[in-house]
Amino acid sequence: MLFVRPGRLSDLDALAQMALAARPVLHSLPHDRRELEARVALSEDSFRADVDFPGEEFYLFVLEDSASGKLLGTASIVAAAGYAEPFYVFRNDALIHASRELHVNRKIHALTMSHELTGKSRLAGFYIDRAATGAGDAAAHLLSRARMMYMAANRRRFTPEVFSLLLGVTDEAGTSPFWEAVGRKFFGRDFAQIEIASGGRSRTFIAEVMPTYPLYVPLLPEPAQRVIGEPDAKALLSYDIHLEEGFEPDRFVDIFDAGPVLTAQIDRSACVVSNETRTVREAGSKSAAHSRAYLVSSHRAGDFRCVLADLPDGRALDAPLTGPVRAALDVVHGDTVRCVPLHRGVGNDAGDDATFGALAADQSKPTGEQR
């Protein structure tokens, strides 16, 4: 049974291995062990804190196999992105260039450096061991969306709007066409070097070095233009998971590789709109005739847990759970749990925006990374 829970200092060895394995680097998991220990300690303090409004809190979650006790992945929430320093992205703008004399009126696509996302809550640091889980897309859905289950149940800890920054397109060697056309011209360094140094897009040097004037997209090389707002192949599954939750492509792209920025209003997300509160009971020997997969979370004694479980479809009052599921959630008969259908069904077209390009139906969807 796979379940999601808050990370602990006792997980430090496993998290250190994930930090080294993640490509590209996850800013939520520093390679330096002392820094990593400080991050996990901050997460523990954040979960324990009595929070009335979002600040410098950081919430680290892990995906655990209850049978083996092995950790298979991690994901996190930043309560307020750029809390100490601005969080930088490019904003997609349309600039009008017109001449009455020449009868010319052109709308030109431009990118302008922005820190408008500063202070908003952010999903970050998604990593899953694809070889170890053996559970396909379901494990990725569970780990990624468990964070939204936590946010939906703890609204005061987060801002009304949340965003997520996905990987932009790179080739097999890790080279970003957008970085080569833009970033390298200003930094004179490889993409991977600046990715590590950027600290999650909140370093002062970004404003000091990157262009402050708009970048006119038609002046960029064609390969760089094509990847603006496009997720990398490794991030396609993460992209789809976000759309399932209710995220949509926004006006922003990553400042280094032009990867898509997805945003959602928490109160309009699936984990809020489709939430059902049910009472736990012991499952019988026979499963319900009409059941479907649900995200099920508990917050018993302040210890958050989340699993995937089959429950009766429709607005049922009870949540019949097997013994292993109850153990993973740390609940007993009579407790209440939050239940959200894993899939919202036919007709979900959230995020269908031509500005950022449509995903081809036959593209592969490997479990991806999220910064």
C-alpha positions as CSV (number, residue, x, y, z in Angstrom):
1,M,0.0,0.0,0.0
2,L,1.4,3.3,-1.1
3,F,0.6,6.4,1.0
4,V,1.7,10.0,1.4
5,R,2.7,11.6,4.7
6,P,4.8,14.5,5.9
7,G,8.6,14.0,5.7
8,R,10.6,13.5,8.9
9,L,14.2,13.9,10.0
10,S,14.3,10.1,10.2
11,D,13.8,10.1,6.4
12,L,17.1,12.1,5.9
13,D,19.1,9.2,4.4
14,A,16.4,8.3,1.8
15,L,15.9,12.0,1.0
16,A,19.6,12.5,0.5
17,Q,19.6,9.7,-2.1
18,M,16.6,11.3,-3.9
19,A,18.4,14.6,-4.0
20,L,21.4,13.1,-5.8
21,A,19.2,11.1,-8.1
22,A,16.8,13.9,-9.2
23,R,17.6,15.4,-12.6
24,P,17.5,18.3,-12.9
25,V,18.3,19.4,-9.4
26,L,15.4,19.9,-7.0
27,H,15.7,23.2,-5.0
28,S,13.6,21.7,-2.2
29,L,16.2,18.9,-1.7
30,P,19.7,20.5,-1.4
31,H,22.7,18.2,-2.1
32,D,24.5,19.4,1.0
33,R,23.4,17.2,3.9
34,R,23.3,20.0,6.5
35,E,21.2,22.2,4.2
36,L,18.9,19.2,3.5
37,E,18.6,18.6,7.3
38,A,17.6,22.2,7.8
39,R,15.0,22.0,5.1
40,V,13.4,18.9,6.6
41,A,13.5,20.5,10.1
42,L,11.7,23.5,8.7
43,S,9.1,21.3,7.2
44,E,8.5,19.6,10.6
45,D,8.2,23.0,12.2
46,S,5.8,24.1,9.5
47,F,3.4,21.2,9.9
48,R,3.4,21.7,13.7
49,A,3.0,25.5,13.6
50,D,-0.3,27.2,14.3
51,V,-0.5,29.3,11.1
52,D,-3.0,32.0,10.4
53,F,-1.6,33.2,7.1
54,P,1.2,31.9,4.7
55,G,4.8,33.0,5.4
56,E,8.1,31.2,5.2
57,E,6.6,27.7,5.8
58,F,7.8,24.8,3.8
59,Y,5.9,21.5,3.6
60,L,7.7,18.3,2.5
61,F,5.8,15.1,1.7
62,V,7.0,11.6,1.0
63,L,5.6,8.6,-0.7
64,E,6.0,5.5,1.3
65,D,5.4,1.8,0.7
66,S,3.7,0.5,3.9
67,A,4.8,-3.0,3.2
68,S,8.5,-2.3,3.0
69,G,8.8,1.1,4.7
70,K,10.8,2.3,1.7
71,L,10.4,5.9,0.4
72,L,9.7,6.1,-3.3
73,G,9.2,9.8,-3.9
74,T,8.9,13.3,-2.5
75,A,7.0,16.5,-3.3
76,S,6.6,19.8,-1.5
77,I,4.6,23.0,-1.0
78,V,6.2,26.5,-0.6
79,A,3.7,28.5,1.4
80,A,4.8,31.9,-0.2
81,A,7.2,31.7,-3.1
82,G,10.0,34.3,-2.9
83,Y,9.2,35.1,0.7
84,A,12.7,36.6,1.3
85,E,13.5,37.6,-2.3
86,P,11.3,38.1,-5.4
87,F,10.3,35.0,-7.5
88,Y,11.2,35.7,-11.1
89,V,9.4,34.5,-14.3
90,F,8.8,35.8,-17.8
91,R,5.3,37.3,-18.4
92,N,3.8,36.7,-21.9
93,D,2.8,40.1,-23.3
94,A,1.3,41.2,-26.6
95,L,2.7,44.6,-27.6
96,I,1.0,46.7,-30.3
97,H,3.1,48.4,-32.9
98,A,1.1,50.6,-35.2
99,S,1.6,53.3,-37.8
100,R,-1.3,55.2,-39.2
101,E,0.8,56.5,-42.1
102,L,1.8,53.0,-43.2
103,H,-1.5,51.4,-42.3
104,V,0.3,49.0,-40.1
105,N,-1.0,47.5,-36.9
106,R,0.9,44.5,-35.5
107,K,0.6,42.6,-32.3
108,I,4.0,41.4,-31.3
109,H,4.6,38.6,-28.8
110,A,7.1,39.7,-26.1
111,L,8.4,38.3,-22.8
112,T,8.9,40.7,-19.9
113,M,10.6,39.8,-16.6
114,S,8.1,39.7,-13.8
115,H,7.9,39.0,-10.1
116,E,4.1,39.0,-9.9
117,L,4.0,35.4,-8.5
118,T,6.0,36.5,-5.5
119,G,4.1,35.6,-2.3
120,K,1.8,33.1,-3.9
121,S,1.8,29.4,-2.7
122,R,3.7,27.1,-5.0
123,L,3.8,23.3,-5.6
124,A,7.4,22.3,-6.0
125,G,10.0,19.5,-5.8
126,F,8.1,16.6,-7.3
127,Y,10.3,13.5,-7.7
128,I,9.3,9.8,-7.9
129,D,11.4,6.7,-8.3
130,R,9.8,5.3,-11.5
131,A,11.7,2.0,-11.3
132,A,10.8,1.3,-7.7
133,T,7.1,2.2,-7.6
134,G,5.9,-0.3,-10.2
135,A,2.5,1.4,-9.9
136,G,2.5,3.4,-13.1
137,D,0.6,6.7,-13.3
138,A,-1.4,6.1,-10.1
139,A,1.6,6.6,-7.8
140,A,2.4,9.9,-9.5
141,H,-1.2,11.1,-9.2
142,L,-1.3,10.2,-5.5
143,L,2.0,11.9,-4.6
144,S,1.3,15.1,-6.6
145,R,-2.3,15.6,-5.7
146,A,-1.9,14.7,-2.0
147,R,-0.5,18.2,-1.7
148,M,-3.7,19.7,-2.9
149,M,-5.7,17.5,-0.5
150,Y,-3.6,19.0,2.3
151,M,-4.0,22.6,1.0
152,A,-7.8,22.1,0.7
153,A,-8.0,21.0,4.3
154,N,-5.7,23.8,5.6
155,R,-6.8,26.9,3.7
156,R,-5.4,29.5,6.2
157,R,-1.9,28.2,5.6
158,F,-1.9,29.1,1.9
159,T,-2.8,31.9,-0.5
160,P,-6.0,31.7,-2.5
161,E,-4.0,31.0,-5.7
162,V,-1.4,28.4,-6.2
163,F,1.0,27.9,-9.0
164,S,3.4,25.2,-10.3
165,L,6.4,25.5,-12.6
166,L,7.0,22.5,-14.9
167,L,10.2,21.6,-16.8
168,G,10.7,23.3,-20.2
169,V,11.9,21.4,-23.3
170,T,15.5,20.1,-23.3
171,D,17.3,17.7,-25.6
172,E,18.8,14.4,-24.6
173,A,22.0,16.1,-23.4
174,G,20.0,18.5,-21.2
175,T,20.4,21.5,-23.5
176,S,17.6,24.0,-23.5
177,P,16.9,25.8,-26.8
178,F,15.5,28.7,-25.0
179,W,18.4,29.0,-22.6
180,E,20.9,28.9,-25.5
181,A,19.0,31.7,-27.3
182,V,18.5,33.9,-24.2
183,G,20.0,33.0,-20.9
184,R,23.5,32.1,-22.1
185,K,23.8,35.4,-23.8
186,F,23.5,37.2,-20.4
187,F,25.1,34.6,-18.0
188,G,27.7,33.0,-20.2
189,R,27.2,29.7,-18.4
190,D,25.6,26.3,-18.9
191,F,21.9,25.9,-18.1
192,A,22.7,23.3,-15.4
193,Q,25.1,25.6,-13.6
194,I,22.6,28.4,-13.3
195,E,19.7,26.0,-12.5
196,I,21.6,25.0,-9.4
197,A,22.7,28.5,-8.4
198,S,19.2,30.1,-9.0
199,G,17.8,28.8,-5.7
200,G,14.3,28.3,-7.1
201,R,14.2,31.6,-9.2
202,S,14.6,33.9,-6.1
203,R,18.2,35.0,-6.4
204,T,19.1,38.7,-6.7
205,F,21.5,38.0,-9.5
206,I,18.6,37.1,-11.8
207,A,17.4,40.7,-11.7
208,E,20.9,42.0,-12.0
209,V,21.9,40.0,-15.1
210,M,18.7,39.1,-17.0
211,P,17.2,41.7,-19.4
212,T,14.8,44.3,-17.9
213,Y,13.4,45.3,-21.2
214,P,10.9,43.0,-23.2
215,L,12.3,40.3,-25.3
216,Y,10.6,40.3,-28.7
217,V,9.8,36.7,-29.5
218,P,9.9,37.0,-33.3
219,L,13.6,38.0,-33.0
220,L,14.5,34.7,-31.3
221,P,15.7,31.6,-33.2
222,E,12.9,29.3,-34.3
223,P,13.8,26.5,-32.0
224,A,13.6,28.8,-29.0
225,Q,10.2,30.2,-30.1
226,R,8.7,26.7,-30.5
227,V,9.4,25.6,-26.9
228,I,8.0,28.7,-25.1
229,G,5.3,27.4,-22.7
230,E,5.8,23.8,-23.7
231,P,6.4,21.1,-21.1
232,D,9.3,18.7,-21.5
233,A,8.5,15.1,-22.4
234,K,9.5,14.1,-18.9
235,A,6.9,16.5,-17.5
236,L,3.9,15.5,-19.6
237,L,2.4,13.3,-16.9
238,S,2.8,16.0,-14.3
239,Y,1.2,18.4,-16.8
240,D,-1.9,16.2,-17.1
241,I,-2.1,15.6,-13.4
242,H,-2.2,19.4,-12.8
243,L,-5.0,19.8,-15.4
244,E,-7.0,17.0,-13.7
245,E,-6.8,19.0,-10.5
246,G,-8.0,22.2,-12.3
247,F,-4.7,24.0,-13.0
248,E,-4.5,26.1,-16.2
249,P,-1.6,27.5,-18.3
250,D,-1.2,31.1,-17.3
251,R,0.5,34.2,-18.7
252,F,3.9,33.2,-17.3
253,V,6.8,30.9,-18.4
254,D,10.0,30.0,-16.7
255,I,12.8,32.5,-17.0
256,F,15.5,30.0,-17.9
257,D,13.9,27.3,-20.1
258,A,10.5,28.8,-20.9
259,G,8.7,25.9,-19.2
260,P,4.9,26.4,-18.5
261,V,3.6,28.0,-15.3
262,L,0.3,26.5,-14.3
263,T,-2.1,28.3,-11.8
264,A,-5.2,27.4,-10.0
265,Q,-7.6,29.0,-7.5
266,I,-7.6,26.6,-4.6
267,D,-11.3,27.1,-3.9
268,R,-12.0,26.0,-7.5
269,S,-9.7,23.0,-7.5
270,A,-11.0,19.4,-7.7
271,C,-9.9,18.7,-4.1
272,V,-12.2,21.5,-2.9
273,V,-15.1,21.4,-5.4
274,S,-15.4,17.5,-5.5
275,N,-14.7,17.0,-1.8
276,E,-16.8,14.5,0.1
277,T,-16.5,14.0,3.9
278,R,-17.2,10.3,4.7
279,T,-17.2,8.2,7.8
280,V,-14.8,5.3,8.0
281,R,-16.2,1.8,8.4
282,E,-14.7,-1.6,7.9
283,A,-15.0,-2.9,4.4
284,G,-17.0,-6.1,3.8
285,S,-15.8,-9.1,2.0
286,K,-17.5,-7.9,-1.3
287,S,-16.6,-4.7,-3.0
288,A,-19.3,-2.3,-4.0
289,A,-20.9,-2.9,-7.4
290,H,-20.3,0.7,-8.5
291,S,-17.0,1.9,-7.2
292,R,-14.3,4.2,-8.5
293,A,-10.8,5.3,-7.4
294,Y,-10.7,8.1,-4.8
295,L,-8.0,10.2,-3.1
296,V,-8.6,9.6,0.6
297,S,-6.9,11.7,3.2
298,S,-7.0,11.9,7.0
299,H,-5.7,14.4,9.5
300,R,-6.1,12.3,12.7
301,A,-4.2,13.8,15.6
302,G,-2.7,16.3,13.2
303,D,-0.8,13.6,11.2
304,F,-1.7,14.0,7.5
305,R,-2.0,10.8,5.4
306,C,-3.3,10.3,1.9
307,V,-3.9,7.1,-0.2
308,L,-5.8,5.9,-3.3
309,A,-8.7,3.6,-2.5
310,D,-11.8,2.3,-4.3
311,L,-15.0,3.6,-2.8
312,P,-18.7,3.5,-3.7
313,D,-19.4,6.0,-6.5
314,G,-21.8,8.9,-5.8
315,R,-22.5,10.9,-2.7
316,A,-22.2,8.1,-0.2
317,L,-21.9,8.8,3.6
318,D,-19.6,5.9,4.4
319,A,-16.0,5.1,3.4
320,P,-15.6,1.3,3.5
321,L,-11.9,0.8,3.9
322,T,-9.8,-2.4,4.2
323,G,-7.5,-3.0,7.1
324,P,-4.3,-2.0,5.1
325,V,-5.9,1.2,4.0
326,R,-7.1,2.1,7.5
327,A,-3.6,1.4,8.8
328,A,-2.0,3.5,6.1
329,L,-4.4,6.4,6.9
330,D,-4.0,5.8,10.7
331,V,-7.8,5.8,11.1
332,V,-10.3,3.6,12.9
333,H,-14.0,2.9,12.5
334,G,-16.0,6.1,13.0
335,D,-13.3,8.6,11.9
336,T,-14.0,11.0,9.1
337,V,-11.9,11.3,5.9
338,R,-11.8,13.6,3.0
339,C,-12.6,11.9,-0.3
340,V,-12.1,13.2,-3.9
341,P,-12.6,11.2,-7.1
342,L,-9.3,10.6,-8.8
343,H,-10.7,11.6,-12.2
344,R,-13.4,14.2,-12.8
345,G,-14.7,12.3,-15.8
346,V,-15.5,13.2,-19.4
347,G,-15.7,16.8,-20.4
348,N,-12.7,18.2,-18.3
349,D,-11.1,20.6,-20.7
350,A,-9.2,22.7,-18.2
351,G,-6.0,24.2,-19.5
352,D,-6.9,23.9,-23.2
353,D,-5.0,27.0,-24.3
354,A,-3.6,27.4,-27.8
355,T,-1.1,30.1,-26.6
356,F,0.9,27.4,-24.9
357,G,0.4,24.6,-27.5
358,A,-1.8,21.5,-27.3
359,L,-0.4,18.2,-26.2
360,A,-0.7,15.5,-28.9
361,A,-2.9,12.7,-28.0
362,D,-0.4,10.0,-28.9
363,Q,2.5,11.5,-26.9
364,S,4.1,9.3,-24.2
365,K,3.6,10.4,-20.6
366,P,6.6,9.3,-18.5
367,T,6.5,10.3,-14.8
368,G,8.0,13.8,-14.9
369,E,9.8,16.2,-12.6
370,Q,8.5,19.4,-11.2
371,R,10.8,22.1,-9.9
